[in-house]
Amino acid sequence: MTAFTTETDFAHLADSVLDTSLPRAEWTHEAHFALALEILRHRPDLAGGDSFRSIITRLNEAHGTPNTDSSGYHHTITLASLGATERLLDARRGAPLAEVLREAMAGPLGRSDWILAHWSRDRLFSVEARRGWVEPDLAPLL
């Protein structure tokens, strides 16, 4: 069951990520997608890859997670996740965010390894993919 059931839950998540007050334990796989849904639908000025890089990097720093070539922010995963989230929103135009998130978490995106259907582990976890966008080498993102 999702922790995000109301529009207020999504807005609160975004606010707490933006002000870096979100507890580390609450920065879950589901919360990443919930944040993307909220930003894409209600705060599109923050939806660009560079904005997300800044948002996540600051939150990681607040959590004591270093943003290095082997930990912390990962640009390819972020952009792939944003793209997948944007496709969900386009397909479910106007649907409540909680409903879209519930469907996403019940499908392939609900698995933290969903991205390995598109990228090999070596390519995805390369320094190049962590720092910038790297095209998938196994299957295209649809």
C-alpha positions in Angstrom: 0.0 0.0 0.0 1.3 3.4 -0.9 2.2 6.1 1.7 0.9 8.8 -0.7 -2.9 8.8 -0.9 -3.9 12.5 -1.2 -2.7 15.4 -3.2 -1.5 17.0 0.1 0.8 13.9 0.6 2.5 14.6 -2.7 2.8 18.3 -2.1 4.2 17.7 1.4 6.8 15.2 0.0 7.9 17.8 -2.5 8.1 20.5 0.1 10.1 18.3 2.5 12.5 17.3 -0.3 13.0 20.8 -1.5 13.7 22.1 2.0 15.8 19.0 2.7 13.8 18.1 5.8 12.6 14.7 4.5 14.0 12.0 6.8 16.4 9.6 5.0 14.2 6.6 5.9 11.4 8.2 3.9 13.4 8.7 0.7 12.2 5.4 -0.7 11.9 4.0 -4.2 8.2 4.9 -4.1 9.0 8.4 -2.8 11.3 9.0 -5.8 8.4 8.4 -8.2 5.9 10.3 -6.0 8.2 13.3 -6.2 8.5 13.0 -9.9 4.7 12.8 -10.3 4.2 15.9 -8.1 7.0 17.9 -9.8 5.9 17.0 -13.4 2.2 17.8 -12.7 2.3 20.7 -10.4 5.8 22.2 -10.5 7.0 21.8 -14.1 9.6 24.6 -13.6 11.5 22.1 -11.5 11.1 19.2 -14.0 14.3 19.6 -15.9 17.2 17.2 -15.4 19.5 19.9 -14.1 16.8 21.0 -11.5 16.4 17.4 -10.4 20.1 17.0 -10.1 20.3 20.0 -7.8 17.3 18.9 -5.8 18.5 15.3 -5.2 22.1 16.3 -4.7 21.1 18.8 -1.9 18.9 16.1 -0.3 21.7 13.6 -0.4 24.0 16.1 1.2 21.5 16.8 4.0 21.3 13.0 4.6 25.1 12.7 4.7 25.2 10.8 1.4 28.1 11.8 -0.7 27.5 12.6 -4.3 30.5 10.9 -5.9 31.4 8.7 -8.9 30.2 5.7 -6.9 27.3 6.9 -4.7 24.6 9.5 -4.4 23.1 11.2 -7.4 22.8 9.2 -10.6 21.9 11.2 -13.7 20.9 8.4 -16.1 18.6 6.8 -13.6 17.1 10.1 -12.7 16.3 11.0 -16.4 15.1 7.5 -17.2 12.8 7.6 -14.2 11.5 11.1 -15.1 10.8 9.9 -18.6 8.9 6.9 -17.4 6.9 9.0 -15.0 6.1 11.5 -17.7 4.8 8.7 -19.9 2.6 7.5 -17.0 1.1 11.0 -16.6 0.5 11.4 -20.3 -1.3 8.1 -20.4 -3.4 8.9 -17.3 -4.0 12.6 -18.0 -6.0 14.1 -15.1 -6.0 10.9 -13.0 -5.3 11.5 -9.3 -1.6 11.2 -8.5 -2.2 8.5 -5.9 -3.9 6.4 -8.5 -1.1 6.8 -11.0 1.5 6.0 -8.3 -0.4 2.9 -7.2 -0.5 1.6 -10.7 3.2 2.4 -11.3 4.3 0.6 -8.1 2.1 -2.4 -9.0 3.9 -2.7 -12.4 7.6 -2.9 -13.5 8.4 0.5 -12.1 7.6 -0.7 -8.6 10.7 -2.8 -8.7 13.9 -1.0 -7.9 15.7 -3.1 -10.6 13.2 -2.1 -13.4 15.9 -0.1 -15.2 18.1 -3.2 -15.7 15.7 -4.3 -18.4 17.1 -1.4 -20.4 20.7 -1.0 -19.3 23.3 -3.6 -18.5 24.6 -3.3 -15.0 28.1 -2.3 -16.1 26.9 0.4 -18.4 24.3 1.8 -15.9 26.7 1.9 -13.0 29.6 3.5 -14.9 30.9 6.8 -13.9 29.7 8.2 -17.3 26.1 7.1 -16.6 26.2 8.5 -13.1 27.5 11.9 -14.2 25.5 12.3 -17.4 22.9 10.7 -19.7 23.9 7.3 -21.3 21.7 5.6 -23.8 20.3 2.2 -22.9 22.2 -0.8 -24.3 19.6 -3.6 -23.8 16.2 -2.2 -24.7 15.0 1.3 -25.6 12.8 3.2 -23.2 9.3 3.4 -24.6 
